[in-house]
């Protein structure tokens, strides 16, 4: 039996398709500041999808929040300057803010800010001002608490033009991922075993798929059965 390999792939799940629809909807509000919101449990593909969109749409910015910025709006602004290729970034908040706004007025590209709920609520006002003054759309990404975090600030919440919750992956996503990443054509029953064990978390599916491939290669079994899938799930849980 030829050794089965696992390739890194990106598949267009239902969440990804809904994400693209949301981004198209944000474009309809061009000419005024507006916010987008993407939220949901960890492991459902929010970050990966945003990074994929960023990679395939050069006219946008992706910024992952660092916890160390909690006490420094300046460091946050300087990081955004670097992503916008404003070099060197100004050393004070006011000039940083102006440079960012000017750059985004000239080119009002989408700006993704991932894990913004790590930061104090005052950062939401800063993002709102950047979006209002530049008219660029800012898309805020976070876990389930992001919705409540943003609703606490009415001025921010009223500017959310589009929002989307990343739901759990479904069985068809697992079948497609297995085929594209490994070439394996899983049976529906095997995919359902993976789906039940994952609780909708794509990271868990990937972990269990690796265990399945290791088992298949070690035992020369290219057609996974239900018992093999259960072994793989247990192996994944044990690390």
C-alpha positions as CSV (number, residue, x, y, z in Angstrom):
1,X,0.0,0.0,0.0
2,X,1.3,3.5,-0.9
3,X,1.8,5.6,2.2
4,X,-1.0,8.1,2.8
5,X,0.0,11.6,3.4
6,X,-1.8,14.6,4.9
7,X,-1.6,17.8,2.9
8,X,-2.4,21.2,4.3
9,X,-5.5,22.3,2.5
10,X,-8.2,25.0,2.9
11,X,-11.7,23.9,2.2
12,X,-14.7,26.1,1.6
13,X,-17.1,25.1,4.4
14,X,-20.5,26.6,4.9
15,X,-18.9,29.1,7.3
16,X,-16.4,30.2,4.7
17,X,-19.2,30.7,2.1
18,X,-21.2,32.8,4.7
19,X,-18.0,34.8,5.5
20,X,-17.7,35.7,1.8
21,X,-21.3,36.8,1.7
22,X,-20.7,39.0,4.8
23,X,-17.7,40.7,3.2
24,X,-19.7,41.4,0.1
25,X,-22.4,42.9,2.3
26,X,-19.9,45.2,4.0
27,X,-18.8,46.5,0.6
28,X,-22.3,47.8,0.0
29,X,-21.7,50.3,2.8
30,X,-18.7,51.8,1.1
31,X,-18.2,55.5,1.8
32,X,-18.9,55.5,5.5
33,X,-17.4,53.9,8.6
34,X,-18.8,50.5,9.5
35,X,-17.8,47.5,11.5
36,X,-18.2,43.8,10.9
37,X,-18.2,41.1,13.6
38,X,-17.2,37.5,13.4
39,X,-17.6,35.4,16.5
40,X,-17.9,31.8,17.7
41,X,-16.4,29.0,19.7
42,X,-12.7,28.3,19.3
43,X,-11.7,25.8,16.6
44,X,-14.4,26.6,14.1
45,X,-12.1,28.3,11.6
46,X,-12.6,32.1,12.2
47,X,-8.9,32.9,12.2
48,X,-7.9,30.5,9.4
49,X,-10.7,31.9,7.2
50,X,-9.7,35.5,7.9
51,X,-6.1,34.7,7.1
52,X,-7.1,32.9,3.9
53,X,-9.2,35.9,2.8
54,X,-6.3,38.2,3.6
55,X,-3.9,36.1,1.6
56,X,-6.2,36.1,-1.5
57,X,-7.2,39.7,-1.3
58,X,-4.0,41.8,-1.2
59,X,-6.0,45.0,-0.5
60,X,-6.8,44.2,3.1
61,X,-5.0,44.1,6.5
62,X,-5.0,41.3,9.1
63,X,-3.8,42.1,12.7
64,X,-3.7,39.5,15.5
65,X,-4.0,41.1,19.0
66,X,-1.1,40.7,21.4
67,X,-2.1,40.6,25.1
68,X,0.8,43.0,25.9
69,X,-1.1,45.8,24.2
70,X,-3.7,45.9,27.0
71,X,-1.9,48.8,28.6
72,X,-0.7,50.5,25.5
73,X,-2.9,51.9,22.8
74,X,0.3,53.3,21.2
75,X,1.7,49.7,20.7
76,X,-1.6,48.7,19.0
77,X,-1.5,51.7,16.7
78,X,2.2,51.2,15.9
79,X,1.5,47.5,15.0
80,X,-1.3,48.7,12.7
81,X,1.1,51.2,11.1
82,X,3.5,48.5,10.4
83,X,0.8,46.4,8.7
84,X,-0.1,49.5,6.6
85,X,3.6,49.9,5.7
86,X,3.9,53.2,7.5
87,X,7.6,53.0,8.4
88,X,8.9,54.2,10.7
89,X,5.8,54.3,12.8
90,X,5.4,57.5,14.8
91,X,6.4,57.4,18.4
92,X,3.3,59.1,19.8
93,X,-0.4,58.1,19.6
94,X,-1.7,61.2,17.9
95,X,0.6,61.1,14.9
96,X,0.1,57.3,14.6
97,X,-3.6,57.8,14.5
98,X,-3.4,60.5,11.8
99,X,-1.0,58.4,9.7
100,X,-3.4,55.4,9.8
101,X,-6.4,57.5,8.9
102,X,-4.6,59.2,6.0
103,X,-3.4,55.9,4.6
104,X,-6.9,54.4,4.9
105,X,-8.6,57.4,3.4
106,X,-6.3,57.0,0.4
107,X,-7.1,53.3,0.2
108,X,-10.1,52.3,2.4
109,X,-9.2,48.6,2.7
110,X,-10.8,46.1,5.1
111,X,-8.9,45.7,8.4
112,X,-9.3,42.5,10.3
113,X,-8.5,42.6,14.0
114,X,-8.4,39.1,15.6
115,X,-9.0,38.4,19.3
116,X,-9.9,42.0,20.1
117,X,-11.8,40.9,23.3
118,X,-8.4,40.5,24.9
119,X,-8.2,44.3,25.1
120,X,-10.0,46.8,27.3
121,X,-13.2,48.3,26.0
122,X,-11.6,51.6,25.3
123,X,-9.9,50.0,22.3
124,X,-13.4,49.6,20.7
125,X,-13.8,53.4,20.7
126,X,-10.4,53.7,19.1
127,X,-11.3,51.3,16.4
128,X,-14.7,53.1,15.9
129,X,-12.9,56.4,15.4
130,X,-10.5,54.9,12.9
131,X,-13.3,53.4,10.9
132,X,-15.5,56.6,11.1
133,X,-12.7,58.9,10.0
134,X,-11.2,56.8,7.3
135,X,-14.5,55.1,6.1
136,X,-12.6,51.8,6.0
137,X,-14.4,48.7,7.2
138,X,-13.0,47.1,10.4
139,X,-13.9,43.5,11.0
140,X,-13.6,42.4,14.6
141,X,-13.0,38.7,15.3
142,X,-13.4,36.8,18.6
143,X,-15.0,34.0,20.6
144,X,-18.5,33.9,21.9
145,X,-18.0,36.7,24.5
146,X,-17.2,39.2,21.7
147,X,-20.9,39.9,21.1
148,X,-21.5,40.9,24.7
149,X,-18.3,42.8,24.8
150,X,-19.3,44.9,21.8
151,X,-23.0,45.4,22.9
152,X,-21.8,47.1,26.0
153,X,-20.7,50.1,23.8
154,X,-23.8,51.4,22.1
155,X,-21.9,53.7,19.7
156,X,-19.8,50.7,18.6
157,X,-22.8,48.3,18.4
158,X,-24.8,50.6,16.2
159,X,-21.9,50.6,13.6
160,X,-21.9,46.9,13.2
161,X,-23.3,46.6,9.7
162,X,-22.8,42.8,9.3
163,X,-22.2,40.1,11.8
164,X,-21.8,36.3,11.6
165,X,-21.4,33.5,14.0
166,X,-19.2,30.6,12.9
167,X,-21.2,27.5,13.5
168,X,-20.0,23.9,14.0
169,X,-18.6,22.1,11.0
170,X,-20.9,19.5,9.5
171,X,-20.4,16.0,8.1
172,X,-20.0,17.1,4.5
173,X,-17.1,19.4,5.6
174,X,-15.4,16.3,7.1
175,X,-15.9,14.3,3.9
176,X,-14.5,17.0,1.8
177,X,-11.5,17.7,4.1
178,X,-10.6,14.0,4.2
179,X,-10.7,13.7,0.4
180,X,-8.7,16.9,-0.3
181,X,-6.1,16.5,2.4
182,X,-5.5,12.7,2.3
183,X,-7.3,11.3,-0.8
184,X,-9.4,9.1,1.5
185,X,-13.0,8.6,0.6
186,X,-14.6,8.2,4.0
187,X,-17.9,6.4,4.5
188,X,-20.7,8.5,5.9
189,X,-20.6,6.4,9.1
190,X,-16.9,7.1,9.6
191,X,-17.5,10.8,9.0
192,X,-20.3,10.8,11.5
193,X,-18.0,9.2,14.1
194,X,-15.5,12.0,13.6
195,X,-18.2,14.6,13.6
196,X,-19.6,13.4,16.9
197,X,-16.2,13.4,18.6
198,X,-15.3,16.9,17.3
199,X,-18.3,18.8,18.8
200,X,-18.0,21.0,15.7
201,X,-14.3,21.8,16.2
202,X,-12.3,21.6,13.0
203,X,-9.0,21.4,15.0
204,X,-10.2,18.1,16.6
205,X,-11.2,16.7,13.2
206,X,-7.7,17.5,11.9
207,X,-6.1,15.8,14.9
208,X,-8.2,12.7,14.6
209,X,-7.5,12.6,10.8
210,X,-3.8,12.5,11.5
211,X,-4.4,9.6,13.9
212,X,-6.5,7.8,11.3
213,X,-3.8,8.2,8.7
214,X,-1.0,6.9,11.1
215,X,-3.1,3.9,11.9
216,X,-3.9,3.2,8.2
217,X,-0.2,3.5,7.2
218,X,1.0,1.3,10.1
219,X,-1.6,-1.4,9.4
220,X,-1.9,-1.2,5.6
221,X,-5.6,-0.4,5.7
222,X,-6.4,2.3,3.1
223,X,-10.2,1.9,3.6
224,X,-11.0,3.1,7.2
225,X,-13.9,1.2,8.9
226,X,-16.0,2.4,11.8
227,X,-13.9,0.5,14.4
228,X,-10.7,2.0,13.0
229,X,-12.3,5.5,13.2
230,X,-13.1,4.9,16.8
231,X,-9.5,3.9,17.5
232,X,-8.3,7.0,15.8
233,X,-10.6,9.2,17.9
234,X,-9.3,7.6,21.1
235,X,-5.7,7.9,19.9
236,X,-6.3,11.6,19.1
237,X,-7.6,12.2,22.6
238,X,-4.6,10.5,24.2
239,X,-2.2,12.7,22.1
